[in-house]
Amino acid sequence: MPTITLPDGLTIDAPHGKRLVLALEDGGVDILHRCGGNAKCTTCRVQFAAGEPTRMTIAERDRLADGGLIGQVRLSCQIPCEHDMVLKMTNRLAGSQYENAGDRPKDTITPEPIWVDRPR
């Protein structure tokens, strides 16, 4: 079972293959996901201190490229929990302009993932 570690010392054990955004939310993290986990808004972004996946969906790559964010952040809605990760949270509900995090993302990655190597 992959472990997600946050800077405040919180650790979350996530079922293998669970979407990172859902693992974080179910683990008590108030992560934003304004578009419902569809790689459209970038509010579910995280930064990796360790364990960044080497692949990404085309949807994530294209959204990050559009925002000039390649190499800076990743979209937690597009990442399956497949190994241990150490994260920095960048967008949380607390301190944001929103009243809620957004619609709960589906259990499976949407849109249907097409995997590519992560740009360097």
C-alpha positions in Angstrom: 0.0 0.0 0.0 1.6 3.3 -1.1 2.2 5.9 1.6 1.7 9.6 1.0 3.7 11.9 3.3 3.0 15.6 3.8 5.3 18.3 5.3 3.2 18.6 8.4 4.0 14.9 9.2 0.6 13.5 8.1 0.9 10.2 6.4 -1.8 8.6 4.4 -1.8 4.9 3.3 -3.6 4.7 0.0 -4.9 1.7 -1.8 -2.8 0.9 -4.9 -4.2 2.6 -7.9 -6.5 5.1 -6.1 -6.5 8.6 -7.5 -4.1 10.8 -5.5 -6.7 13.5 -5.2 -9.1 11.1 -3.6 -6.5 9.6 -1.3 -5.6 13.0 -0.1 -9.3 14.1 0.4 -10.2 10.8 2.1 -7.1 11.2 4.3 -8.4 14.5 5.6 -6.6 16.9 3.4 -8.8 19.8 2.1 -7.4 19.7 -1.4 -9.2 21.7 -4.1 -10.6 20.0 -7.2 -12.9 22.6 -8.7 -13.4 20.8 -12.1 -14.3 17.5 -10.5 -11.0 15.9 -11.3 -11.1 16.2 -15.1 -7.7 18.0 -15.7 -9.4 21.2 -16.6 -8.7 23.7 -13.8 -5.3 22.9 -12.1 -6.7 23.5 -8.6 -5.7 20.0 -7.4 -2.0 20.7 -8.1 0.7 19.3 -5.8 4.5 19.5 -5.7 6.7 16.5 -5.2 9.6 16.4 -2.8 10.1 12.7 -3.6 8.4 9.9 -5.6 7.2 11.9 -8.5 5.7 9.5 -11.1 7.6 9.3 -14.4 4.5 9.1 -16.5 1.5 11.4 -16.9 -1.7 11.5 -18.8 -1.9 13.6 -22.0 -4.7 15.6 -20.4 -2.4 16.5 -17.5 0.5 17.3 -19.8 -1.6 19.5 -22.0 -3.2 21.4 -19.1 0.2 22.0 -17.4 1.7 23.1 -20.7 -1.1 25.5 -21.3 -0.5 27.1 -17.9 3.3 27.1 -18.2 3.4 24.7 -15.2 5.4 21.8 -16.7 8.1 20.8 -14.2 6.7 22.8 -11.4 3.5 21.0 -10.3 1.4 17.9 -11.0 -2.3 17.4 -11.1 -3.3 15.0 -8.3 -6.5 14.1 -10.2 -4.4 12.5 -12.9 -2.1 10.4 -10.7 -2.7 6.9 -9.5 -1.2 5.9 -6.1 1.4 3.3 -7.2 4.3 4.0 -4.9 5.3 6.1 -1.9 5.2 9.9 -2.5 6.3 12.9 -0.5 4.2 16.0 -1.4 3.9 19.7 -0.8 0.3 20.9 -0.9 -0.2 24.1 -3.0 -4.0 24.6 -3.2 -6.2 23.9 -0.2 -9.7 24.9 0.6 -8.6 26.7 3.7 -7.5 30.2 2.7 -9.0 30.0 -0.7 -11.8 32.0 -2.2 -14.1 29.0 -2.4 -16.8 27.7 -0.1 -16.2 24.0 -1.1 -13.5 22.0 -2.7 -15.6 21.1 -5.8 -17.5 18.1 -6.9 -16.0 14.8 -5.8 -13.9 13.3 -8.6 -14.9 9.9 -10.0 -13.0 6.8 -8.7 -11.3 6.4 -12.1 -9.1 8.9 -13.9 -11.0 11.1 -16.2 -10.8 11.8 -19.1 -9.8 8.2 -20.1 -6.0 8.3 -19.5 -3.5 8.1 -22.4 -0.1 7.8 -20.7 3.1 9.5 -21.9 6.5 10.0 -20.3 6.7 13.1 -18.1 8.5 16.0 -19.8 11.7 17.0 -18.0 
